[in-house]
Amino acid sequence: MAVLDFILNCVCLLLWLNWRSSRLTSFSRAPGIALVGTLRRAGAATRERWSSPLVLLAILLVRPIVYSQLGAAAHWTPQFSLGAFVLHFRSDLFTRMLIFSLLNFLLFLAEKIFSLLLIAAVNRNVRTTDPWIHLVRAHLGILSRCPAWLCLLLPFLITFMLWLTLGPLLAAVQIHLPLKSFQQLCAQAAVIGVGGWLLWQYIIALVLVLHVVSSYVYLGNARWWKFINTTASNLLRPLNWRPLRLGKLDCTPLLALALLVVIILLAPRGLVILHNRFAA
């Protein structure tokens, strides 16, 4: 069931990207990108542009029915991790599965949007003629115009505001513990907001690993690899105050990956401690 849920999330993400791509008319001015051509058909009508969000909504509304029918038989208890704590959902209740379906995809989508915000922030000074940077900024829309510091802060702000709305609703339907006060709600939102930054771990790890591979293996002159190396260099800038080299080997990406592993291992425990001390 968990594998099925992941596959459906990926399908929903592709549908969302297809819908977004159909609205990016400025893409025609960005050379070297064929992705949009694969996600949209030339001359698509208004009806076709809206087919993707309609199918996306249908999947999010229909899959809870499947989950509620098959989940109990498979002894599946869906979980929704917020870093500091985990929400559990009864798979035999349609309403719980509906809430899980929506929240699960929301987190899945937020991870991708937050990754785009990080890439846009670290590449703020890169020329828009780079097709992949143009792609990132086009998908972000108006958010790409925000200053770099705001792009870095938005994952915290977005998750903070979402929990202010969702926390009382989840408590009302008894998925989350009852809230004692508005101060407790704000404390929980702050801890969860910090957890929003942890969603960057996947994109940072991917970029750094690809950067290391492309540094020692010739993979051609495709613009994709230039984009990866530029993004990795900008991510590593805080560590460049002191060169870390062993002969011709640049150890900075390896140090960054090691620090990322430490953060991945320790940050969830730190969030739990913060939650138990200030928000429980």
Buried (B, 14 or more C-beta within 10 A) or exposed (E): BEEBBEEBBEBBBEBBBBBBBBEBEEBEEBEEBEEBEEBBEEEBEEEEBEBBBEBBEEBBEEBBEBBBEEBBEEEBEBEBEBBBBEBEBBBBBEEBBBBBBEBBBBBBBBBBBBBBBBBBBBBBEBEEEBBBBBBBBBBBEEBBEBEBEEBBBBBBEBBBEBBBEBBBEBBEEEBBEEBEEEEBBBBBBBBBBBBBBBBBBBBBBEBBBBBBEBBEEEEEEEBBBBBBBBBBBBBBEEBEEEEBEEEEEBEBBBEBBEEBEEBBEEBBEBBBEBBEEBBB
